[in-house]
């Protein structure tokens, strides 16, 4: 692990970019799971007898 206090500007920028990419990927995955869940449950909930 690198020491954040001793890293250069270029290393800090690269780390920030990786963190943003990772966060964006995680958010997109959560949205995908939510949409698939709603899609799969949506039809079943509407067809449920009262």
Biopython code that builds the backbone (N, CA, C, O; Angstrom):
import numpy as np
from Bio.PDB.StructureBuilder import StructureBuilder

atoms = [
    (1, "UNK", "N", (0.841, -1.178, 0.000)),
    (1, "UNK", "CA", (0.000, 0.000, 0.000)),
    (1, "UNK", "C", (0.882, 1.236, 0.000)),
    (1, "UNK", "O", (1.924, 1.280, 0.653)),
    (2, "UNK", "N", (0.450, 2.215, -0.731)),
    (2, "UNK", "CA", (1.196, 3.464, -0.737)),
    (2, "UNK", "C", (0.674, 4.385, 0.353)),
    (2, "UNK", "O", (-0.485, 4.306, 0.761)),
    (3, "UNK", "N", (1.536, 5.238, 0.802)),
    (3, "UNK", "CA", (1.174, 6.205, 1.830)),
    (3, "UNK", "C", (0.523, 7.414, 1.150)),
    (3, "UNK", "O", (1.186, 8.102, 0.375)),
    (4, "UNK", "N", (-0.759, 7.689, 1.421)),
    (4, "UNK", "CA", (-1.436, 8.803, 0.753)),
    (4, "UNK", "C", (-0.763, 10.149, 0.998)),
    (4, "UNK", "O", (-0.890, 11.054, 0.173)),
    (5, "UNK", "N", (-0.058, 10.300, 2.101)),
    (5, "UNK", "CA", (0.609, 11.558, 2.392)),
    (5, "UNK", "C", (1.835, 11.773, 1.507)),
    (5, "UNK", "O", (2.266, 12.911, 1.320)),
    (6, "UNK", "N", (2.404, 10.695, 0.958)),
    (6, "UNK", "CA", (3.630, 10.810, 0.168)),
    (6, "UNK", "C", (3.416, 10.562, -1.315)),
    (6, "UNK", "O", (4.392, 10.509, -2.064)),
    (7, "UNK", "N", (2.187, 10.408, -1.768)),
    (7, "UNK", "CA", (1.985, 10.119, -3.181)),
    (7, "UNK", "C", (1.986, 11.405, -4.005)),
    (7, "UNK", "O", (1.680, 12.489, -3.507)),
    (8, "UNK", "N", (2.335, 11.252, -5.258)),
    (8, "UNK", "CA", (2.411, 12.415, -6.136)),
    (8, "UNK", "C", (1.011, 12.803, -6.612)),
    (8, "UNK", "O", (0.036, 12.083, -6.398)),
    (9, "UNK", "N", (0.946, 13.942, -7.251)),
    (9, "UNK", "CA", (-0.330, 14.440, -7.798)),
    (9, "UNK", "C", (-0.896, 13.453, -8.819)),
    (9, "UNK", "O", (-2.104, 13.215, -8.852)),
    (10, "UNK", "N", (-0.035, 12.887, -9.641)),
    (10, "UNK", "CA", (-0.471, 11.942, -10.677)),
    (10, "UNK", "C", (-1.036, 10.665, -10.043)),
    (10, "UNK", "O", (-2.053, 10.143, -10.499)),
    (11, "UNK", "N", (-0.384, 10.172, -9.008)),
    (11, "UNK", "CA", (-0.883, 8.974, -8.328)),
    (11, "UNK", "C", (-2.219, 9.240, -7.647)),
    (11, "UNK", "O", (-3.110, 8.391, -7.677)),
    (12, "UNK", "N", (-2.367, 10.409, -7.034)),
    (12, "UNK", "CA", (-3.618, 10.756, -6.364)),
    (12, "UNK", "C", (-4.755, 10.867, -7.378)),
    (12, "UNK", "O", (-5.875, 10.430, -7.114)),
    (13, "UNK", "N", (-4.463, 11.449, -8.529)),
    (13, "UNK", "CA", (-5.480, 11.585, -9.578)),
    (13, "UNK", "C", (-5.892, 10.212, -10.105)),
    (13, "UNK", "O", (-7.073, 9.972, -10.356)),
    (14, "UNK", "N", (-4.927, 9.314, -10.273)),
    (14, "UNK", "CA", (-5.225, 7.965, -10.749)),
    (14, "UNK", "C", (-6.072, 7.202, -9.729)),
    (14, "UNK", "O", (-7.007, 6.489, -10.092)),
    (15, "UNK", "N", (-5.726, 7.363, -8.442)),
    (15, "UNK", "CA", (-6.498, 6.687, -7.390)),
    (15, "UNK", "C", (-7.923, 7.219, -7.340)),
    (15, "UNK", "O", (-8.871, 6.449, -7.193)),
    (16, "UNK", "N", (-8.076, 8.528, -7.461)),
    (16, "UNK", "CA", (-9.407, 9.124, -7.484)),
    (16, "UNK", "C", (-10.223, 8.598, -8.658)),
    (16, "UNK", "O", (-11.410, 8.306, -8.513)),
    (17, "UNK", "N", (-9.591, 8.480, -9.814)),
    (17, "UNK", "CA", (-10.275, 7.949, -10.994)),
    (17, "UNK", "C", (-10.735, 6.508, -10.796)),
    (17, "UNK", "O", (-11.842, 6.142, -11.191)),
    (18, "UNK", "N", (-9.881, 5.696, -10.183)),
    (18, "UNK", "CA", (-10.260, 4.302, -9.905)),
    (18, "UNK", "C", (-11.407, 4.235, -8.912)),
    (18, "UNK", "O", (-12.317, 3.420, -9.065)),
    (19, "UNK", "N", (-11.370, 5.088, -7.897)),
    (19, "UNK", "CA", (-12.445, 5.102, -6.914)),
    (19, "UNK", "C", (-13.772, 5.505, -7.544)),
    (19, "UNK", "O", (-14.807, 4.913, -7.238)),
    (20, "UNK", "N", (-13.751, 6.492, -8.410)),
    (20, "UNK", "CA", (-14.974, 6.929, -9.087)),
    (20, "UNK", "C", (-15.494, 5.824, -9.994)),
    (20, "UNK", "O", (-16.696, 5.563, -10.022)),
    (21, "UNK", "N", (-14.605, 5.174, -10.734)),
    (21, "UNK", "CA", (-15.019, 4.086, -11.622)),
    (21, "UNK", "C", (-15.615, 2.928, -10.823)),
    (21, "UNK", "O", (-16.615, 2.344, -11.239)),
    (22, "UNK", "N", (-15.024, 2.595, -9.701)),
    (22, "UNK", "CA", (-15.528, 1.520, -8.855)),
    (22, "UNK", "C", (-16.896, 1.871, -8.279)),
    (22, "UNK", "O", (-17.798, 1.034, -8.258)),
    (23, "UNK", "N", (-17.049, 3.102, -7.815)),
    (23, "UNK", "CA", (-18.338, 3.542, -7.270)),
    (23, "UNK", "C", (-19.410, 3.536, -8.356)),
    (23, "UNK", "O", (-20.536, 3.104, -8.106)),
    (24, "UNK", "N", (-19.084, 4.002, -9.537)),
    (24, "UNK", "CA", (-20.036, 4.010, -10.643)),
    (24, "UNK", "C", (-20.443, 2.591, -11.026)),
    (24, "UNK", "O", (-21.619, 2.329, -11.278)),
    (25, "UNK", "N", (-19.484, 1.681, -11.069)),
    (25, "UNK", "CA", (-19.795, 0.286, -11.363)),
    (25, "UNK", "C", (-20.705, -0.333, -10.322)),
    (25, "UNK", "O", (-21.620, -1.084, -10.659)),
    (26, "UNK", "N", (-20.460, -0.024, -9.062)),
    (26, "UNK", "CA", (-21.289, -0.546, -7.978)),
    (26, "UNK", "C", (-22.713, -0.005, -8.066)),
    (26, "UNK", "O", (-23.672, -0.755, -7.886)),
    (27, "UNK", "N", (-22.857, 1.285, -8.340)),
    (27, "UNK", "CA", (-24.187, 1.888, -8.474)),
    (27, "UNK", "C", (-24.931, 1.269, -9.658)),
    (27, "UNK", "O", (-26.116, 0.956, -9.545)),
    (28, "UNK", "N", (-24.256, 1.092, -10.780)),
    (28, "UNK", "CA", (-24.907, 0.483, -11.948)),
    (28, "UNK", "C", (-25.334, -0.956, -11.659)),
    (28, "UNK", "O", (-26.396, -1.382, -12.112)),
    (29, "UNK", "N", (-24.528, -1.707, -10.916)),
    (29, "UNK", "CA", (-24.890, -3.071, -10.555)),
    (29, "UNK", "C", (-26.131, -3.096, -9.675)),
    (29, "UNK", "O", (-27.024, -3.917, -9.885)),
    (30, "UNK", "N", (-26.193, -2.199, -8.688)),
    (30, "UNK", "CA", (-27.362, -2.134, -7.805)),
    (30, "UNK", "C", (-28.608, -1.775, -8.599)),
    (30, "UNK", "O", (-29.668, -2.363, -8.381)),
    (31, "UNK", "N", (-28.499, -0.825, -9.511)),
    (31, "UNK", "CA", (-29.643, -0.445, -10.356)),
    (31, "UNK", "C", (-30.081, -1.626, -11.220)),
    (31, "UNK", "O", (-31.277, -1.872, -11.374)),
    (32, "UNK", "N", (-29.121, -2.353, -11.782)),
    (32, "UNK", "CA", (-29.457, -3.518, -12.610)),
    (32, "UNK", "C", (-30.189, -4.577, -11.797)),
    (32, "UNK", "O", (-31.190, -5.122, -12.263)),
    (33, "UNK", "N", (-29.716, -4.876, -10.601)),
    (33, "UNK", "CA", (-30.378, -5.868, -9.751)),
    (33, "UNK", "C", (-31.790, -5.393, -9.393)),
    (33, "UNK", "O", (-32.724, -6.193, -9.394)),
    (34, "UNK", "N", (-31.955, -4.113, -9.091)),
    (34, "UNK", "CA", (-33.264, -3.564, -8.765)),
    (34, "UNK", "C", (-34.222, -3.693, -9.949)),
    (34, "UNK", "O", (-35.362, -4.125, -9.777)),
    (35, "UNK", "N", (-33.771, -3.324, -11.139)),
    (35, "UNK", "CA", (-34.636, -3.387, -12.326)),
    (35, "UNK", "C", (-35.021, -4.832, -12.636)),
    (35, "UNK", "O", (-36.181, -5.103, -12.945)),
    (36, "UNK", "N", (-34.085, -5.748, -12.559)),
    (36, "UNK", "CA", (-34.391, -7.157, -12.830)),
    (36, "UNK", "C", (-35.374, -7.690, -11.789)),
    (36, "UNK", "O", (-36.288, -8.438, -12.135)),
    (37, "UNK", "N", (-35.202, -7.319, -10.530)),
    (37, "UNK", "CA", (-36.107, -7.778, -9.478)),
    (37, "UNK", "C", (-37.523, -7.244, -9.709)),
    (37, "UNK", "O", (-38.491, -8.000, -9.628)),
    (38, "UNK", "N", (-37.644, -5.968, -9.991)),
    (38, "UNK", "CA", (-38.955, -5.369, -10.232)),
    (38, "UNK", "C", (-39.604, -5.989, -11.471)),
    (38, "UNK", "O", (-40.808, -6.247, -11.478)),
    (39, "UNK", "N", (-38.820, -6.224, -12.505)),
    (39, "UNK", "CA", (-39.355, -6.823, -13.729)),
    (39, "UNK", "C", (-39.875, -8.233, -13.460)),
    (39, "UNK", "O", (-40.955, -8.595, -13.926)),
    (40, "UNK", "N", (-39.121, -9.016, -12.722)),
    (40, "UNK", "CA", (-39.543, -10.394, -12.458)),
    (40, "UNK", "C", (-40.741, -10.454, -11.515)),
    (40, "UNK", "O", (-41.605, -11.316, -11.673)),
    (41, "UNK", "N", (-40.805, -9.564, -10.550)),
    (41, "UNK", "CA", (-41.920, -9.561, -9.608)),
    (41, "UNK", "C", (-43.140, -8.832, -10.147)),
    (41, "UNK", "O", (-44.266, -9.139, -9.754)),
    (42, "UNK", "N", (-42.937, -7.879, -11.036)),
    (42, "UNK", "CA", (-44.021, -7.039, -11.528)),
    (42, "UNK", "C", (-45.178, -7.817, -12.126)),
    (42, "UNK", "O", (-46.333, -7.551, -11.791)),
    (43, "UNK", "N", (-44.901, -8.763, -12.994)),
    (43, "UNK", "CA", (-45.944, -9.552, -13.622)),
    (43, "UNK", "C", (-46.674, -10.423, -12.620)),
    (43, "UNK", "O", (-47.892, -10.576, -12.714)),
    (44, "UNK", "N", (-45.972, -10.989, -11.677)),
    (44, "UNK", "CA", (-46.585, -11.869, -10.692)),
    (44, "UNK", "C", (-47.500, -11.106, -9.730)),
    (44, "UNK", "O", (-48.540, -11.623, -9.323)),
    (45, "UNK", "N", (-47.125, -9.904, -9.374)),
    (45, "UNK", "CA", (-47.925, -9.120, -8.452)),
    (45, "UNK", "C", (-49.223, -8.699, -9.125)),
    (45, "UNK", "O", (-50.276, -8.715, -8.487)),
    (46, "UNK", "N", (-49.172, -8.323, -10.403)),
    (46, "UNK", "CA", (-50.371, -7.878, -11.121)),
    (46, "UNK", "C", (-51.352, -9.044, -11.364)),
    (46, "UNK", "O", (-52.562, -8.822, -11.406)),
    (47, "UNK", "N", (-50.854, -10.266, -11.521)),
    (47, "UNK", "CA", (-51.703, -11.408, -11.826)),
    (47, "UNK", "C", (-52.196, -12.117, -10.572)),
    (47, "UNK", "O", (-52.851, -13.154, -10.677)),
    (48, "UNK", "N", (-51.908, -11.598, -9.419)),
    (48, "UNK", "CA", (-52.287, -12.246, -8.155)),
    (48, "UNK", "C", (-53.788, -12.154, -7.920)),
    (48, "UNK", "O", (-54.360, -11.073, -8.059)),
    (49, "UNK", "N", (-54.444, -13.262, -7.568)),
    (49, "UNK", "CA", (-55.891, -13.197, -7.268)),
    (49, "UNK", "C", (-56.130, -12.467, -5.939)),
    (49, "UNK", "O", (-55.310, -12.525, -5.022)),
    (50, "UNK", "N", (-57.245, -11.799, -5.866)),
    (50, "UNK", "CA", (-57.561, -11.042, -4.636)),
    (50, "UNK", "C", (-58.267, -11.882, -3.647)),
    (50, "UNK", "O", (-58.606, -11.407, -2.563)),
]
sb = StructureBuilder()
sb.init_structure("model")
sb.init_model(0)
sb.init_chain("A")
sb.init_seg("    ")
for serial, (resi, resn, name, xyz) in enumerate(atoms, 1):
    if name == "N":
        sb.init_residue(resn, " ", resi, " ")
    sb.init_atom(name, np.array(xyz, "f"), 0.0, 1.0, " ", f" {name:<3s}", serial, name[0])
structure = sb.get_structure()
